[in-house]
């Protein structure tokens, strides 16, 4: 092959290589759930690139993808309670980057929105909330601490990042403080149990008094009824008689039938009536 043919062949190869490089560096693809930030010779473009295929300036332009999906990050914060006890809080932060803030966050916070912006605000807000309560209250009021920390974090971050939620996974105290709180809770449970036993005993005593008063009142009413109408006993005997004549044991081992006892009661009532009539003035 002549030299001029080699030169033409080399020139074609170079043109093909350049075309391939231009094609490769002059296009981009932004994946779903991402937005592209374009950098041209070190300058950040003011508009983001939507997801999909696009063209860009070859060799001088670079597209950096930024996720706009919800993301989760774990953090551990060291705090101090109002009684100067060290508290270690493990939490998860759920956040997302709005597409309108993609370019600004990449330019102002080096592309690390969470580490540069969200995490410091979360730590700051959590320390402010924890400092207002003692260690025991922090353990009991976990949900209140979470809600208040989330509110403060959102106000500090602003609209650049949407903080969806905070999840407090663990609140760790010093071993000495944990033992002290556990002992106090045991004492409170024992005291509550003692109060319950006392209240139950008082209720039972009150019930017994009410029952005794009822029985005494019932006895008094029956006594007054018998006093006003002595024949009431005889009426009860007749009402309860089943037609048979059982033996009745009297004083001195004397046996009487029901008919005999009835005649005896009747004679007694007759004599009482005659006595009453004889005392009436004529």
HELIX and SHEET records of a PDB file:
HELIX    1   1 UNK A    3  UNK A   25  1                                  23    
HELIX    2   2 UNK A   99  UNK A  101  5                                   3    
HELIX    3   3 UNK A  102  UNK A  108  1                                   7    
HELIX    4   4 UNK A  113  UNK A  113  1                                   1    
HELIX    5   5 UNK A  114  UNK A  118  3                                   5    
HELIX    6   6 UNK A  119  UNK A  130  1                                  12    
HELIX    7   7 UNK A  135  UNK A  140  1                                   6    
HELIX    8   8 UNK A  142  UNK A  157  1                                  16    
HELIX    9   9 UNK A  175  UNK A  228  1                                  54    
HELIX   10  10 UNK A  232  UNK A  239  1                                   8    
HELIX   11  11 UNK A  251  UNK A  253  5                                   3    
HELIX   12  12 UNK A  258  UNK A  279  1                                  22    
SHEET    1   A 2 UNK A  27  UNK A  30  0                                        
SHEET    2   A 2 UNK A  52  UNK A  55 -1                                        
SHEET    1   B 3 UNK A  43  UNK A  49  0                                        
SHEET    2   B 3 UNK A  34  UNK A  40 -1                                        
SHEET    3   B 3 UNK A  61  UNK A  67 -1                                        
SHEET    1   C 3 UNK A  71  UNK A  80  0                                        
SHEET    2   C 3 UNK A  86  UNK A  96 -1                                        
SHEET    3   C 3 UNK A 162  UNK A 172 -1                                        
SHEET    1   D 2 UNK A 248  UNK A 249  0                                        
SHEET    2   D 2 UNK A 255  UNK A 256 -1                                        
END                                                                             
